[in-house]
């Protein structure tokens, strides 16, 4: 029988990379304000119970009581509500989602429900921001727990990117506020931000001719960028940028790392002039855990097994795997496999367990023997979902995500370009 990640952590706490995960998120979400991945300009909602201050009632209710409240509220709200759930969400939450997908799919899904007054985003902060930007003015977006963020998104903040852009402009000789194309009709450099970034950085890309990408359409986005510029500044995830550009034939020596804590990002001017892709020094803490040794062990223990990993994994891991792709690509890879197949997967454990349960006639397991869910996705707990839904039924809006109008307008430019860049 396939166990949920919650059950597995409860049964084997010492095998978890984070001993606090079995507890309710309210026990360790104690800092006020938003979690990682928020724009500094995002206004804090007027009526917000801060992380760590979930009403006591919802901390004490039994699981079935919480689920009964969620079901009742969802029925009462009807078509006024749409719930979006990311693949990495825990099963106890994702079961209520009207749409389940990766960040690209959910960005599109939100557009298909214009009649919904409320978009309940069971994901992390940057996703809810994106939904607020793309939704209509009469729709509201709620994030059940404001502490649900993304550590990767925090690795590229607006101030650091602006400083890097000014340094890059000096090296390539363009006006950082108004870069102009050369005789070939190309810009010196174009910024590309991964979806896992704040609205402020999406706005940065929007006003500098850039674009947003997801792991689903990263190759299409880089092709778009290279048609318009000689180089790309790619942030915040170095691994997705490197793996995607390498697959497109960009040599590694033309993909220098930009470390914002070092002068010129730790590069020479000569090296930067030869560059095609400037990779920001950022990463996903979950996907960085996967190793080539884990792949070797999986193949030794399961001869003939297939290995698929997420492109946020380090390059040697992607190179050693049989395939690499977005969360949706991983799902399709397994759906296309045959009964009896054995598949080792390098991505977040909630999704791997869900796929294993969906295809019981196959052996599907996570490469990492230590259970390591995305700890910020894990902050969306049924207690938080039940609370914000109950409040919504009572006519009160809690944890609304509101992106500043100016930021939203510039970010939407980059997001619209992303939505037009269809995955291959």
C-alpha positions as CSV (number, residue, x, y, z in Angstrom):
1,X,0.0,0.0,0.0
2,X,1.3,3.5,-0.9
3,X,1.5,5.8,2.2
4,X,0.9,9.5,2.1
5,X,3.9,11.7,2.8
6,X,2.2,12.7,6.1
7,X,1.9,9.0,7.1
8,X,5.5,8.2,6.1
9,X,6.9,11.1,8.1
10,X,4.8,10.2,11.1
11,X,6.0,6.6,10.9
12,X,9.6,7.4,10.2
13,X,10.4,10.9,11.5
14,X,14.2,10.3,11.6
15,X,14.1,9.6,7.9
16,X,12.7,13.0,7.1
17,X,15.0,15.9,6.2
18,X,12.9,18.2,8.3
19,X,11.7,16.9,11.7
20,X,9.2,19.8,12.1
21,X,7.1,18.7,9.1
22,X,4.9,16.2,11.0
23,X,3.6,19.1,13.2
24,X,1.0,21.6,12.3
25,X,2.6,24.4,10.3
26,X,1.3,27.0,12.8
27,X,3.8,25.6,15.3
28,X,6.8,26.8,13.3
29,X,5.3,29.6,11.1
30,X,5.9,32.3,13.7
31,X,7.4,35.2,11.7
32,X,4.9,38.0,10.9
33,X,4.1,38.9,7.3
34,X,4.5,37.0,4.1
35,X,6.7,34.0,3.6
36,X,9.5,33.8,1.0
37,X,8.9,34.8,-2.6
38,X,6.8,37.9,-1.9
39,X,7.4,41.2,-3.6
40,X,8.5,43.9,-1.1
41,X,5.8,46.2,-2.6
42,X,2.9,43.7,-2.0
43,X,0.5,45.3,0.5
44,X,-0.2,43.3,3.6
45,X,-4.0,42.7,3.7
46,X,-5.8,44.8,6.3
47,X,-7.5,41.8,7.9
48,X,-4.8,39.2,8.2
49,X,-4.2,36.7,10.9
50,X,-0.4,36.4,10.7
51,X,1.4,33.1,10.2
52,X,1.5,31.3,13.5
53,X,-1.8,32.8,14.6
54,X,-4.2,30.4,13.0
55,X,-7.4,30.6,15.2
56,X,-7.1,28.1,18.0
57,X,-10.3,26.3,16.9
58,X,-8.7,25.2,13.6
59,X,-5.6,23.9,15.4
60,X,-7.7,21.7,17.6
61,X,-10.3,20.3,15.3
62,X,-9.9,16.6,14.3
63,X,-9.0,15.9,10.6
64,X,-12.5,14.8,9.7
65,X,-14.0,17.9,11.2
66,X,-11.7,20.0,9.1
67,X,-12.5,18.1,6.0
68,X,-16.2,18.4,6.8
69,X,-15.9,22.2,7.0
70,X,-14.0,22.3,3.7
71,X,-16.5,20.3,1.9
72,X,-19.5,22.3,3.3
73,X,-17.8,25.6,2.4
74,X,-16.9,24.5,-1.1
75,X,-20.5,23.4,-1.7
76,X,-21.9,26.7,-0.2
77,X,-19.7,28.8,-2.4
78,X,-20.3,26.8,-5.6
79,X,-19.1,28.4,-8.8
80,X,-18.1,31.6,-6.9
81,X,-15.0,29.6,-5.9
82,X,-12.2,27.9,-7.9
83,X,-9.5,26.0,-6.0
84,X,-6.1,25.5,-7.7
85,X,-3.7,22.9,-6.4
86,X,0.0,22.5,-7.3
87,X,1.3,19.0,-8.0
88,X,3.5,19.3,-4.8
89,X,0.6,19.8,-2.5
90,X,-0.2,17.2,0.2
91,X,-3.0,14.8,-0.7
92,X,-5.2,16.1,2.2
93,X,-5.4,19.4,0.3
94,X,-5.1,18.6,-3.4
95,X,-8.2,16.4,-3.2
96,X,-10.3,19.6,-3.1
97,X,-8.6,21.3,-6.1
98,X,-10.7,22.0,-9.2
99,X,-7.4,22.1,-11.2
100,X,-4.2,20.3,-10.4
101,X,-1.1,21.1,-12.3
102,X,2.3,22.8,-12.5
103,X,2.7,26.5,-12.4
104,X,2.2,27.0,-16.2
105,X,-1.0,24.9,-16.2
106,X,-2.4,26.6,-13.1
107,X,-1.6,30.1,-14.6
108,X,-3.7,29.1,-17.6
109,X,-6.4,27.4,-15.5
110,X,-7.1,30.5,-13.5
111,X,-8.1,32.2,-16.8
112,X,-10.7,29.6,-17.6
113,X,-13.0,30.5,-14.6
114,X,-13.9,34.2,-15.1
115,X,-17.2,33.6,-13.2
116,X,-15.3,32.6,-10.0
117,X,-15.2,35.5,-7.5
118,X,-12.4,33.8,-5.5
119,X,-9.3,32.0,-6.7
120,X,-8.1,29.8,-3.8
121,X,-4.5,29.1,-4.6
122,X,-3.1,26.0,-2.8
123,X,0.5,26.6,-3.8
124,X,3.1,29.2,-2.8
125,X,3.2,33.0,-2.7
126,X,4.6,33.7,-6.2
127,X,1.9,31.5,-7.8
128,X,-0.8,33.4,-6.0
129,X,0.7,36.7,-7.1
130,X,0.7,35.5,-10.7
131,X,-3.0,34.5,-10.3
132,X,-3.8,38.0,-9.0
133,X,-2.0,39.7,-11.9
134,X,-3.7,37.5,-14.5
135,X,-7.2,37.5,-12.9
136,X,-9.9,40.1,-13.6
137,X,-10.4,43.2,-11.4
138,X,-13.5,41.7,-9.8
139,X,-11.7,38.5,-8.7
140,X,-9.8,38.0,-5.5
141,X,-6.9,35.6,-4.8
142,X,-6.4,33.9,-1.5
143,X,-3.4,32.0,-0.2
144,X,-4.5,29.9,2.7
145,X,-1.2,30.3,4.6
146,X,0.8,33.5,3.9
147,X,4.0,31.7,5.1
148,X,3.8,29.4,2.0
149,X,6.7,30.8,0.0
150,X,9.7,29.6,-2.0
151,X,13.3,29.7,-0.8
152,X,14.5,29.8,-4.4
153,X,12.4,32.9,-5.1
154,X,14.2,34.6,-2.3
155,X,17.6,33.9,-3.9
156,X,17.0,36.7,-6.4
157,X,15.6,39.9,-4.9
158,X,14.8,43.0,-6.8
159,X,17.7,45.1,-5.4
160,X,20.3,42.5,-6.3
161,X,18.9,42.0,-9.8
162,X,18.8,45.8,-10.4
163,X,22.4,46.1,-9.2
164,X,23.5,43.2,-11.5
165,X,21.6,44.8,-14.4
166,X,23.6,48.0,-14.0
167,X,26.9,46.1,-13.9
168,X,26.0,44.1,-16.9
169,X,24.9,47.3,-18.8
170,X,28.3,48.8,-18.1
171,X,30.1,45.8,-19.5
172,X,28.0,45.5,-22.6
173,X,27.7,49.3,-23.1
174,X,24.0,50.0,-23.0
175,X,21.7,52.3,-21.1
176,X,20.2,50.1,-18.3
177,X,16.9,52.0,-18.5
178,X,16.6,52.0,-22.2
179,X,18.7,49.3,-24.0
180,X,18.6,49.6,-27.8
181,X,19.0,46.9,-30.5
182,X,22.2,46.9,-32.6
183,X,22.6,46.7,-36.3
184,X,21.5,43.1,-36.3
185,X,18.3,44.2,-34.5
186,X,19.3,42.4,-31.3
187,X,19.5,43.7,-27.8
188,X,22.8,43.1,-25.8
189,X,20.9,41.0,-23.2
190,X,17.4,40.1,-22.2
191,X,16.2,39.2,-18.7
192,X,14.4,35.9,-18.2
193,X,12.9,35.0,-14.8
194,X,11.7,31.6,-13.8
195,X,8.1,31.6,-12.6
196,X,9.6,30.9,-9.1
197,X,10.2,34.6,-8.5
198,X,8.4,37.6,-7.0
199,X,6.0,39.8,-8.9
200,X,8.6,42.5,-8.6
201,X,11.1,40.5,-10.7
202,X,8.5,39.6,-13.2
203,X,7.8,43.4,-13.5
204,X,11.6,44.0,-13.9
205,X,11.5,41.6,-16.9
206,X,8.3,43.3,-18.3
207,X,9.9,46.8,-18.4
208,X,13.2,45.5,-19.8
209,X,11.9,43.6,-22.7
210,X,12.1,40.2,-20.9
211,X,9.8,37.3,-20.2
212,X,8.8,34.7,-17.6
213,X,9.4,31.0,-18.1
214,X,8.3,27.8,-16.4
215,X,10.0,24.4,-16.5
216,X,7.4,23.4,-19.1
217,X,8.3,26.1,-21.6
218,X,11.8,27.1,-20.7
219,X,13.2,25.9,-24.1
220,X,10.6,27.9,-26.0
221,X,11.3,31.0,-23.9
222,X,15.1,30.8,-24.5
223,X,14.5,30.4,-28.2
224,X,12.2,33.5,-28.0
225,X,15.0,35.4,-26.1
226,X,17.8,34.5,-28.5
227,X,15.8,35.7,-31.4
228,X,15.8,39.1,-29.8
229,X,19.1,39.3,-27.9
230,X,22.6,38.1,-28.0
231,X,22.5,37.0,-24.4
232,X,20.1,36.0,-21.6
233,X,20.3,36.9,-17.9
234,X,18.5,33.9,-16.3
235,X,17.3,33.9,-12.7
236,X,16.8,32.6,-10.1
237,X,17.4,28.9,-10.8
238,X,20.8,28.2,-12.3
239,X,20.1,24.5,-12.9
240,X,17.0,25.0,-15.1
241,X,18.8,27.6,-17.1
242,X,21.9,25.5,-17.5
243,X,20.1,22.3,-18.4
244,X,17.8,24.0,-20.8
245,X,20.5,26.0,-22.6
246,X,22.9,23.0,-22.7
247,X,20.2,20.9,-24.4
248,X,19.9,23.7,-27.0
249,X,23.6,23.5,-27.8
250,X,25.0,26.4,-25.7
251,X,28.5,25.4,-24.5
252,X,29.1,25.4,-20.8
253,X,31.9,27.9,-21.0
254,X,29.4,30.4,-22.4
255,X,27.2,30.0,-19.3
256,X,29.0,31.8,-16.5
257,X,27.4,31.9,-13.0
258,X,26.4,35.3,-11.6
259,X,26.9,35.4,-7.8
260,X,25.3,38.7,-6.6
261,X,27.7,38.8,-3.6
262,X,30.8,39.1,-5.8
263,X,32.1,41.9,-8.0
264,X,30.8,41.4,-11.6
265,X,29.1,38.3,-10.2
266,X,32.5,36.6,-9.8
267,X,33.3,37.0,-13.5
268,X,35.8,38.9,-15.7
269,X,34.6,41.4,-18.3
270,X,36.2,39.2,-21.0
271,X,34.3,36.2,-19.8
272,X,31.0,38.1,-19.7
273,X,31.5,39.3,-23.3
274,X,31.8,35.7,-24.5
275,X,28.7,34.6,-22.5
276,X,25.4,33.5,-24.0
277,X,23.5,32.8,-20.7
278,X,24.3,34.4,-17.4
279,X,23.1,32.1,-14.7
280,X,22.0,33.5,-11.4
281,X,23.3,31.7,-8.3
282,X,20.0,30.2,-7.2
283,X,18.6,26.7,-6.7
284,X,15.7,24.5,-5.4
285,X,16.7,23.0,-2.1
286,X,14.6,19.9,-2.8
287,X,15.8,19.2,-6.3
288,X,19.4,19.9,-5.3
289,X,19.3,16.9,-3.1
290,X,19.2,14.4,-6.0
291,X,22.6,12.9,-6.9
292,X,24.2,10.7,-9.6
293,X,24.9,8.1,-6.8
294,X,21.2,7.8,-6.1
295,X,20.6,7.1,-9.8
296,X,23.4,4.4,-9.8
297,X,21.9,2.8,-6.7
298,X,18.4,2.8,-8.2
299,X,19.7,1.0,-11.3
300,X,21.8,-1.4,-9.3
301,X,18.8,-2.4,-7.1
302,X,16.2,-2.3,-10.0
303,X,17.9,-3.4,-13.2
304,X,16.2,-2.0,-16.2
305,X,14.5,0.8,-14.3
306,X,13.9,4.1,-16.0
307,X,15.0,7.4,-14.4
308,X,13.3,10.7,-14.9
309,X,14.2,13.9,-13.0
310,X,13.1,17.5,-12.9
311,X,15.3,20.1,-14.7
312,X,15.8,21.9,-11.5
313,X,18.2,19.1,-10.6
314,X,22.0,19.6,-11.0
315,X,23.3,19.0,-14.5
316,X,25.2,15.8,-13.7
317,X,21.9,14.3,-12.4
318,X,20.0,15.4,-15.5
319,X,22.7,14.0,-17.7
320,X,22.7,10.6,-15.9
321,X,18.9,10.3,-16.1
322,X,17.0,8.7,-19.0
323,X,14.8,11.8,-19.2
324,X,14.2,15.2,-17.6
325,X,11.1,17.3,-17.6
326,X,8.7,19.5,-15.8
327,X,6.2,18.1,-13.3
328,X,3.7,17.7,-16.0
329,X,6.3,16.1,-18.3
330,X,7.1,13.6,-15.5
331,X,3.4,12.8,-15.1
332,X,3.1,12.2,-18.9
333,X,6.2,10.1,-18.9
334,X,4.8,7.8,-16.3
335,X,1.3,7.7,-17.9
336,X,3.0,6.5,-21.2
337,X,4.9,3.7,-19.4
338,X,3.7,0.1,-19.3
339,X,2.4,-2.1,-16.5
340,X,5.3,-3.8,-14.8
341,X,7.7,-0.9,-15.5
342,X,10.0,0.4,-12.7
343,X,10.5,4.2,-12.7
344,X,12.7,6.2,-10.3
345,X,11.7,9.8,-10.1
346,X,13.7,12.8,-9.0
347,X,11.2,15.4,-7.8
348,X,9.1,16.3,-4.8
349,X,7.8,13.4,-2.7
350,X,4.1,14.3,-2.6
351,X,3.9,14.1,-6.4
352,X,5.9,10.8,-6.5
353,X,3.7,9.2,-3.9
354,X,0.6,10.4,-5.8
355,X,1.8,8.9,-9.1
356,X,2.7,5.6,-7.3
357,X,-0.8,5.4,-6.0
358,X,-2.3,6.3,-9.4
359,X,-0.3,3.5,-11.2
360,X,-0.2,0.6,-8.7
361,X,0.7,-1.8,-11.5
362,X,4.1,-0.1,-11.8
363,X,7.0,0.4,-9.3
364,X,7.4,4.1,-8.9
365,X,9.7,5.5,-6.2
366,X,11.6,8.6,-5.3
367,X,15.4,8.6,-5.9
368,X,16.0,10.3,-2.6
369,X,15.7,7.8,0.3
370,X,15.2,10.6,2.8
371,X,11.7,12.0,2.7
372,X,12.0,15.7,1.8
373,X,8.8,17.5,0.8
374,X,8.8,21.1,-0.3
375,X,8.5,22.5,3.3
376,X,6.8,25.7,2.1
377,X,4.3,23.9,0.0
378,X,3.7,21.8,3.0
379,X,2.5,24.8,4.9
380,X,-0.9,24.7,3.1
381,X,-2.6,22.5,5.7
382,X,-6.3,21.6,5.8
383,X,-6.6,23.8,9.0
384,X,-5.7,26.9,7.0
385,X,-7.9,25.9,4.1
386,X,-10.9,25.3,6.3
387,X,-10.4,28.6,8.1
388,X,-10.1,30.8,5.0
389,X,-13.1,29.0,3.4
390,X,-15.3,29.4,6.6
391,X,-14.4,33.1,6.6
392,X,-15.3,33.4,3.0
393,X,-18.7,31.8,3.5
394,X,-19.2,34.4,6.3
395,X,-18.4,37.2,4.0
396,X,-14.9,37.9,5.3
397,X,-11.8,37.7,3.1
398,X,-8.6,36.5,4.8
399,X,-5.1,36.2,3.3
400,X,-5.9,38.0,0.1
401,X,-2.9,38.5,-2.2
402,X,-2.9,41.9,-3.8
403,X,-0.1,42.9,-6.1
404,X,0.6,46.7,-6.5
405,X,-1.1,48.0,-9.6
406,X,2.1,49.4,-11.2
407,X,4.0,46.2,-10.4
408,X,1.1,44.1,-11.8
409,X,0.9,46.0,-15.0
410,X,4.6,45.5,-15.8
411,X,4.7,41.9,-14.7
412,X,1.7,41.1,-16.8
413,X,3.6,42.1,-19.9
414,X,6.2,39.4,-19.1
415,X,3.6,36.9,-18.1
416,X,1.6,37.4,-21.3
417,X,4.7,36.7,-23.3
418,X,5.2,33.5,-21.2
419,X,1.6,32.3,-21.9
420,X,2.2,32.8,-25.6
421,X,5.4,30.7,-25.5
422,X,3.7,27.3,-25.6
423,X,5.7,24.3,-24.3
424,X,7.1,22.0,-27.0
